[in-house]
Amino acid sequence: MSFKAIKYLMMITVLLVVFLFSKAQTAPVIFSSPDGNISFTIAVQNSKLMYAVDYNKIPVINMSAMNMVVSGNRFGENIVAIGKINDEKVNETYAYRAVHNKAVNKYNGGKVFTRNIFPFVIEARVYNDGIAFRYVLNTKGAAHVEKDLTEFNLPAGSIVWSQSNVKNYEGRYTKKLIDTIKHGESAGPPVTVELPKNAGYAAITEGGLTDFAGMSLVANAEKGFVANLSGEVNKLAQMETPWRIIEIGKDLNSLVNCDIIANVSPAYDKKLFPKGYNTDWIKPGRSVWSWLANTRSVTLENMKHFSDLAAALGFEYNLVDEGWSNWKDSINHRDQWDMMKELVDYSSAEGVKIWVWKAYPDRKGIPGIKNAAKRKEFFKKCKDLGIAGLKIDFFDSEAQDIIQFYQAALRDAAEYHLMIDFHGANKPTGESRTWPNEMTREAVRGLENRPPWAFTNTILPFTRYLAGPADFTPVHFGERMGEVSWAHHVASMIVFTSPFLCVGVDPQSILDNPCKEMIQSIPTTWDETIVLPQSKIGELVLFARRKGTTWFIAAMNGINETKIISVDLSFLIGKYMLSSIKDDNNKQANALLEKTKVSGNSKITIVLNAAGGYAGRFEKIK
């Protein structure tokens, strides 16, 4: 073939490709959920990559940009064409440790290619309770991610529940109409949305964050938000972003039971965790803690006393917070490790194991554990002493290096058989699926802060806790009790999920309290959770939770008015003995105890004080 003929053929081929891609541009790619209720549309408009999400044919996310700035280039612009590469269907369940013990991973999805100067792929998944997508770029070398410009534009009239602290996620939540949120306002995910006209709920967050900067949100000018990375990101070769997630449901029960964050996260390494969540050295449990107690000093003798109290309560752990690294016995030439060994052995004899606090950075002259060698040396000493877990503190960022540290620290901790609680940290994004030794993390405005509590406590289960367990350190009968009742505090211990359940209350005040027996009976992990229909964000939390054959019910009133609610017990099968902790309508710092027989055919009436609460336990009658 002559050169002229080859040139002509190449020209025809190019024209044909351009024609085909120009046709592809006009045809959006649509994925639907297995039940057909959710649709996820990816399209090109004015050469820009866009997406939209509908639920029951009603908009959840209006047309929004899909865009990133990588090494100076905007990948979501100048799009010539898009097309579907493949389809994917998955339907599986797996063991998990969250609001329930089995996660459901059922979705329709696939990959969508884009054609422009810098082509990339979008991986999409559509579940019956939401959608997830991420960008995959083959950069053929180093990539410098400067910005994520993904948008989440909401329907007018949507109500948004969010908090603005995007460093340690300890802000107070507010309720705002999306139409009134000012351009530039920050929001730390999950951001929960009440869709207009009672169309349902949505929550925006991310999952599978392993080697990237974390994503917060900033209000844009389109009645929505745009992604905001916590610093720039450096990657090599193929780059996979974390998954951008929009949970969707007809009610709050759907949101609370959504598994998408776990589903998009890597499964655990079976070599490190041979029995998964039941690996021998991973033991969920309850812990005493001196930090908010009347006798809070972190001395060896006081920590022995707290181990005595943990044993008296039947609690599994005693958390020793900041201060133990300064222990020193000059007379007997003993350092902090010798003295900690004494505490570990003393506590072990009483059936109590020790957790210890450690700062991530250098702090007050004590070296931190940023450095891998120092971290492993510290972990080994903890393992050799018989310490069960570590509370690692002071991150206050979700920059890429912090995210990388979490992964490295969790792997090192697994090798030394140590459980982890990250404090002063960012939101969880599915780490506890990849690393079953991550028991909890803070990223919440917990009891270390000051009251009032009621309003926030009735928001958190439907916002922050959608992302995963939180170390709220619930329950207090002292000065931090605030405006809420004893029963409200006990209910929070049931509602606020944390497999390492560290209580803020002085343990002696539990021993002296009529609520003691109920508190002692509350588990730290759950087989099933039902958000009952009376629940309303910022006003009322009403949960039914099951562990084995025993059910618990918890109510927290978020408003300054008495509430009377009727609860249908149809979630019960058979007959039960109900033990109740009720509000005393004359005094918040008191509780009334009651026992009664009920069945699945029963209804109970709960009377809540203003900012009050209720806790009940249903034990099967044989």
N, C-alpha and C positions, 0 to 999 in steps of 0.2 A: 504494500500500500504506500502511495506517495505521501510525502510530508504534508502536501496541501490537503489530501484526503483525510489524513489523521487529524489535522487542525480543524477541518470541517466537522468531523465526527465528534471531536471534543467540544466544539461550540454547541452542537446539537444536544449533547449530553448535559452540558451546563444549563442550557435553556430548559431542558426537560426537568432537571432537578429543581430549578428555580420555579417552574410551573407547578410541580407537585408540591413543593413547600409552600408556595403562595396559596394553593388550595387548602393545605393542611392548616394554615393560619386561620382560616374562616371556620374551622370545625373544632369546637372545644372538646377536651377530653373530660368525660364524666365518669366518676366512680360512685356506686351506690352501696349502702350498707346491706348486710345480709337480709335484714327485714324490710328493706326498701324505703325506710323512713328518712334516711339521711343521704343527701347527695353532695358530692364534692366536685366542683367544676374548676378546671384549669383552662385558661383561655388566653389569647393574645388580643389586646386592644391597643390600637395606635402604636404597634410594635413593642408594647410592654407586656410582660408576663403578669397575669392576674389570676386570682382565684376567688371563689365564693362558696359558701356552705349554706344549705337549706335543711330544715327539719320539718317534716310534714308539709313541704312546699312553702314554708314560711322562712324568710331570711334569718339566719343566725349571724353570718358574716357577709356583709355586702362586698361587692367587687373590691379587692384589695391587692396591693402590689406584692409580688414575690421578687425580692431583689437583695443583692449583697454587693459590697464593694470589696474586691479582692485584688490586691496588687495594683491598685489604681483603676481597675476596670469594674463597671457596673454590669453584673451578669444578667440582670433581669430586663435589660433594655436592648433596643435594636434587634428584637427577636424576629427572625425570618419565618420560622415555622415551629410547631410542636407536633408531637405524635406519640402514640402509645407504643412502648417497646414490648411489654408483656402484661398479662393479667396474673393475679395471685389470689388464692383462696386459702384461708387457714381457719381451722376449728380445733382448738385444743384446750385442755385445762392443765394446771400445774399447782403444786403445793406452794402456798405463800403465807406470809405472816403480816397481816394488816388488819383491816376491818373484818376480814373473813379468812379462812384457811385454804380456800381454793380460788385461784384466779382463772378467769375465762378470757381466752385469747381467740376471738372469732372476728374475722374481718374479710372484706374484699379489698383488693388493692392492686398495685402494679407500679411500673416505672414509666415515666414520661420524659422523652428527650426534648431538648430545645435546640434550635439551630440558629446560631448567630456567630459572631467572630470567636466567642469563647463558649462552646457548647457545654452544657451540663445536664444532669439528670435529676428529676424530682422523684423521690420514692413516696408513694401515697398509700395510706391505709384508711379504710372507712369501717368503723365498728357500729354496732347498734346503739352505742352511747358516746359517739364522738368520732373525731378524725385526727390523724397525725400525718405530718409530712416532714421531709428533710431534703437538703440539697446535697448532691454528690458531684464533686468537681475533680476531674483528672487534670491537675495543673502541670504535670510533667516536670516537676521540680518544686522548689520552695514556693509556698503561698503565704501571703501576708493579708489576713482578713482585717480590714479596717472598720467595716460597719456591716450590720445586718439591718436591712431596710424593709423587712417583712412587715406588712400592715395587718391590722385586725380591725376593720371598720364595722361598727355595730349599727343596727337599726335605730333610727330616731325613737326616743321614748324608752330606751333600755335603761335599767337601773344598775349601777355598778357599785360593787362592794370591794374596796381596796385599801391598802395601806402604802405609805410613800417611802418607807425605809428600805432601800435596796442594797444596804451593806450587811446588816445583821438581821434584817427582817423583823424588827421589834417595834414597828410602828403601830399606832392605834388605827383601827379600821373606821372608814367613813362610808356613808351611803350617799351617792350622787347620781343625778340624772346625766346620762352621757352627753346630752345637749348642753349642759352647763359646765362640764369639766374644762378647765382652762388649758390652752395649748402649752405644752411643755411640762405639765404635771407628771410626776413619776409615780409608778405603781409596781410593787413587788409581787410577782405571781405566787400562787394562783390568784387571778382576778376573776371574781364571780359576777355573773350577769343574770339579772332577771329580765327575760325578754318581754317586750310590750304585749299587751292584750292577753296576759296569762298563757303565752305560747310555750313556756317552759323555761329552762335554765341552761346556762353555759358557763364554762370556766376556761380561762386561757392560761397555759403554763408550758413547761417544756419537760422532756424526759430523755434519758440516755446521755446525760451530760458527763463525759468521761475525760475529754482532752480538748476543752474549748473554754471560752469565757462564758459565764452564765448570762442568761437573758433576763433583763427587766423590761419594763414597758414605759413609754413616754406618750402622753396624749398628743395626737396630731390635730390637724384642722379639719378632719373628715368624720367627726363623731366616732373616733376610735383611738387606736394606739398603734405605735410603731415600735418594733423591737429595738432594744438598746443593750449592746454588749458591754460587759464590765471590763473594758480594756480590749486591746487588739489581740489577735490570735496569729500564731505562727505554726504552719503545718508543712509537711513534706509529701510530695507525690499526691495520691488520691486523697481527697478531703471529704469526710462525711460530717455534716453539721449535726448537732443534737436535733431531736425531733421537736417540732412546734406542734403543740397539742391543743385541741379545743374539745373539752368534754361537753356533752349535750345530754339533756334528759328532760322528761316531762315533769319530774318532781325532784325533791332534794334527796330522796332515797337513791335515785339513779346516779346522781353526782357522787354521793358518799361511797357507793359500791363500785364505782368505775375503776377498771384495772389498766387503763391505757398506759399510764406512766410506767408501771411495772412491765407491761407487755413489750414496750419498745426498748427496754433496758436489757443488757446482756445477761444471760443466765449465769449462775454461779459455777465456779470451777470445781468439779467433783473430786479432784485430787486434794484440794484444800478443804472442801466441805463434803466429806464422803456420805454423810447422811443429811445433807441440806440443812434445813432449819433445826433438825434434830441431832446435828453433830454434837458429840458428847460434851464438849467444853462450852457450847453455846446454851446458856440457861437464862431465859427471861425470868424476871423476878422483881420484887419490890425492895426499895432501899430507904433507909433513914439517911438524914443529912442534917448537919449542924448549922448550915449557913444562915438559915432564917429562924433558928430556934432561940429560946431564951438563953441557953448556955451554949454559945456558938463557937467558943475558942477551939482552934485546931491544935490541940496538944495531945500527946500520947495518952495521958490519963483520961482526958475527956473523950477521945476516940474509943478507948476501951469501954467507957461508960455508954457511948452510943451503940457499940456492938452488944452490950448487955441489953439495951432497950430493943434493938433489932431482934435479938433472941426472944425477948419477952413477948414481942408482937408476932413472932413467927415469920419475920421478914428475912429474905435471903441475903441482903447486902447492907453494907455501911459504906457510904461514899465519903472519902476524906478529901476535903477541898484544899484550896490554896493555903499554904503555910507549912505543910509537912516537910517540904524540901529544906526548910531552915532548922529542922529538929537537930539537936546536938546535945550530947551528954559528955561534957568536958571531963568530969570527974572520972567516969568509967571509960573514957576514950571511945565513945560510940558515935557514929554518924547517923544520918537520917535513914540509911538503908538497914543498919542494925536495929534501929528503933522500930522501923516499919515491919521488919521481920517479927519482932516481938508482938506487934499488934496483929499481924496476920495469923500467927500461931495461937494467940489468945482468942481471937475471934473464931478461928476454925474449930476450936474446942467447943464452942457454943453453937456450931452449925451456921456461922455467918461468914461470908466471904467479903473481901475488901475491893472496892474500886478506888482509884486515886486520880486526882486532878493533875493536869500538866498543861503548861502554856505552849502553844505553837511557836511564838517568837521568844527571843531572850526577854526575860522580865525580872526586874528587881534584882539583877545580879545573878540570876539563875539561868543557865543556858536552856534555850528552847530545843525543839526537835525538827527544825527545818532541814538540817543536814541529815542525809541518809545514814551516815555512819553513826552519828550521835543518836539518831532515832532508834536504830537497831540495838545499839548498846543499852539504851534506856529500856526498850521493850524486853530485852533478854533479862535484865535485872528484875523487872517486874514479874516475868514468867518464873524465874528461879525462886523468887520469894513466895510464889503462890497467889499473886494478885490476879483477880478475875477480869478486871476491865479498866479502861482509861477514859476519863473525861478530858478531852483536848479542847483548849479554849483560845479565844482571841484571834479569829481569822478576819472578820469584819470586811470581807470582800469576796467576790466570786470571779476574780481574775483567773486566767488560764493556769498560772502557777499554783494557785490555791486548789483548783480542781484537780490538777495533777497530784498535788500532795495528798488529797483525800484518797485517791486510788492507790498511791504508793503506801500510805500509812495503813490502809485497810488490808493490803496484801501482806505487809510486814507483820501486822497484828495477827493475821490469820496464821502465819507461820509460827508465831509464838503463842498461839491459842489465847488471844486476848480479845475481849469484846470492846466496842468503841461507842462513845457518846460524843458527838461534835457539838461544841458550844460556841457562841459568838459566831455562828456559821450562817451560810445561805440556805435557801429552801432545799429540801430533798428533791431528787429528780429520778428516783428509782434505784439508788445505790443499795438499798437493803435487799433487792433481788440479786444483784451481782455479788454482794458481800453480806451474807447473813449475819456476820459479826458486827455490822452496824446496827445497833439496837434502837437508837433514837438520835435525834439532834435537836438543837434548840430552834433557832430561826422562828421565834415566837415571842410575843410580849407576855411573858409568864409571870409567876408569882414573885420573882425578884423585883419586879416593878411595884408600883403602888396602885391602890384602888382608885376609882370604882372598877368593879369587875363585871357586873351583870350584863351590860350591853355587849361588851367585847366577848364574853364567854358564850353568848348565843350567836355570835358571828363566826368564831373560829372553826367550829365543826364543819362549816359550809364554805370555808375559804382556805385558810392555811392547812388544815388537816386533810384537805383533798390531796395534798402533795405527799403525805406520809406522816409517820409518827413524829411527835414533838415532845421535847422535854420541858413541859410547862411547870413542873414541880408542884402539882396540885395539892390542895387542902391546907387550910390554916385556921386555927381557933384562937390566935392571938391578935396582935395589932394589925396584921395584914389581912385579917378576916374581911375588912371592908363592910360594905352595905349589905352584902348577901348573907343568907342564913347558913347554919351548919349543914342543913340538908342539901343546899346548893353546892357547898364545897364537896360533900361526899359524892354527889351526882357527877361533879366534874371529874372525879377519879375514874368513874365508869366511862364517861364520854370521851375524854382526852386520851387517845390511843398512845401508848408508849410501852413497848416490851421491857424496857428498863424503866420501871415506874418509880421514880425518885420523888418522894413526897416532901413538901416544904415545911410541913407542920412539925413542931417539937414532938418527938415520939412519946414523951411522957404525957402530953396532953391528949394523945390518942388513948393511952392506957387509962386515963382518968375520965374519958368521955363515954356517954351512953351509946355513941355511934361505933364504938370500938369493934364489936363483933362483925358489923357490916363491912367496915373498912378492911378487916383481916380477911374477909371472904372474897374480895374483889380480885379477879384474875388480871393478868397483864397482857394476855393474848386472847383472841376471840375466834370462834368458829363461824359466827354469823352475826350480822348487824342489820337491823331494820330501822330506818328513820320513819317514825310514825307520822301520818298526814297532818296532824295539828302543828307540826314544826313550822316555824317561820323565821327567816334570818333576822337577827337583831331583836327578836321578841320571845321566841320559845324554842327550846331544844327538847325533843322527846324521842329518846332512843330505846329500842329493845335490843339486847345483845345476849347471845348464847355462848356458853362454854360447856361442852358436853351436853348433859341433859338439864343443866341449870340455866335459867334465864334471869337476866337483870333488866330492870327498867329504870331510866334516869330522866328526870325533868329539871330544866333550869329556866327560870323566868327572867327575861331580859328587860322588863319594863317595871316602872314604879307603880304598878297596880296589882291588886289581887287577881289571880286567875283561877278559874274552876274548869277542869277539863275532864271529859269522859273518855276512858281508854278501853277500846275493844281488845280483848285478850285472845283473839282468834289465832294468833301465832302459837299459842300453846296447844299441845295435843295431850289430853288426859287431865288428871287432877294434880294440883300443886298446893304447897303451903307457901303463902306469900308473907315474907317478913318485910315490914315497911319502916322507913324513916321519914317522918312528916314534919312540916313546919309547925312550930308553936306560934299561933297568930298573935301572941302577946309579946314575943321576944325572939329576935333573930338568933341570938346566941343560946339556942336550946333546940331540942328535937323531941318529937313524940314517937314512941315505938309501938308497933301494932303487928299482930299476926292474925291471918285469916285464911280459910281454904277457898281456892278458886279453881276454875277450869277454863278450857278454851271457849266455853259458852258464856263466860262471865264478862261483865264490864265493871271497871272500878272508877270511882270518882276521886280525882286528885285536886286538892285545894292548895294553891301555892301563894305564899305571901308575896308582896311586892319584892322583887329581887330574890324570891325564895326558890325552893327546890324540893325534890323528892327522890328517894332512892328505894328500890324494891328488889327483892330476890325471890325467885320462884323455884322452889325445890320440889322435884317430882315425888309424888306420893305413890308408893308401890301398892 
